[in-house]
Amino acid sequence: MERLGQDDDSPTADPGLLYRTLRQMEQEGLVRSTWDMAKPGPARRVYEITEEGLEHLHVWAINIRRTRARLDHFLAKYEALVPSWGEER
């Protein structure tokens, strides 16, 4: 959660949405959680990706690569058709 807001380009994370998503992912077997009580202060829940979650992540990455390839193909055709509009504005 702390790392999500460090990049200036990324929006700040909604803690409620983040933890609801993590709970759903845990119910689906994609992550597991434990309580970390070793540090001073309140106990913190620590999440770890499961083997099933890692497989899911690999499939997701493959789909993103395919989508990116289709988008790159589209942009190349677009820029060939209308070169002056291919420049970043």
N, C-alpha and C positions, 0 to 999 in steps of 0.2 A: 504494500500500500504506500509506503514511504517513497519507494523508487518511482512509482507511477507519475508523481507530480514533479519530478526533477527535470524533465526535458521541457524546455520552453515552448516547443511546438505542440506538446500533447496537452489535452484538456485535463483538468484535475479529476480524479476518480471520485465517483459517488460511493462512499463506504457501504451504504445499504445495498446498492446494486451489486457491488463487488462480493459482499458476503453472501447474498442470496444466490449469486451465480456459483460461488464456491460450494455452497451447501448442495445445490442441484448437481454439480459435477461430482460431489462426493456420493450422492445417492445413486448416480449413474455408474459409479465405480471408476471414474476417471482420475480422482485424487483421493487421498486419505489424509486425515488430520490427527494430530496429537496435541496435548496441552504441554506447553513449555513452562515449567514452574521453577526452573533453575535460576533464573535472573530475578533480581529484586523487583518488587512492584507486583502488579496484578499478573495472573497467569495469561499467557498468550497462546492462541491457537496457531499451530504451524502446519502448513499444507505441503504435501509431497505428491508428485505425479505417480500414478500407478503404471504397470506395464500396459494395461488396456488404454490408459490415458495417453501414453507415449505412442501407441499404435494410432490412436485417433488423431494425435498431433501430426504424425507423419502423413496420414491420408489428407488432412487439412492442408498441409504444406504443398502436397502434390497438386491439389485442386487450385491453390493460389498460384502456383507456377503456371498451370494451364491457362488460368484466367489472365495472368500477366502476359503470356505469349499471345493470346488473342487480342488483348489491348494493344500490345506493341505492333502486331500485324495491322490492326485498324489504323493506328496513328501513322504508320509508314505509308499506307495507302492514302490517308487523308493529306499528309504533308506533300506527297507526290502530286496530288490533285490540286491543292491550294497551298503552294509553298510559302507565300507571305504570311499565312495564318498559322504556320507551324512554329513560328517564333514565340517564345514565352512572353507574355504581356505583363 
